Amino acid sequence: MINVQCPVCGAEFEVKNSLKGGSVNCRECRELVEVPGSDAYDTLFKTGIGLAAAFVVATGCVLLFNGNVGVGLTVLGLAAFIGLVLFLGL
């Protein structure tokens, strides 16, 4: 949950993490309140995971190209799992 404060009436309340970067109506005065977006840590973390997934894909392709089909497919499966984690935001 994310804590937000209405700039008009000062009311404080919590909103779901999925609303990060969006806006909601204040529960007291109904004024539109912006929900803080992702911080630098989130961005850095997702960038790092994305780079790791790209490296894993490249490694899997090299293994497949060199005839290591079983290992190559396993590595590509790992890359798909990393991509799914990124997509779902887990």
FENQUISUL-V965479 format. One line per field, one symbol per residue. ss: DSSP state (H for helix, E for strand, L for the rest). psi: psi as a letter, one per 20 degrees, with the letter a starting at -180 (. if undefined). A space follows every 50 residues. Layout:
ss->???
psi->???
This chain:
ss->LEEEELLLLLLEEEELHHHLLLEEELLLLLLEEELLLLLHHHHHHHHHHH HHHHHHHHHHHHHHHLLLHHHHHHHHHHHHHHHHHHHHLL
psi->qppqppigijpprqrqhijpibqrpqigijqppppqaqrhggggghgghg hgghgggggggggghjjmgggghgghhghhgghggggik.
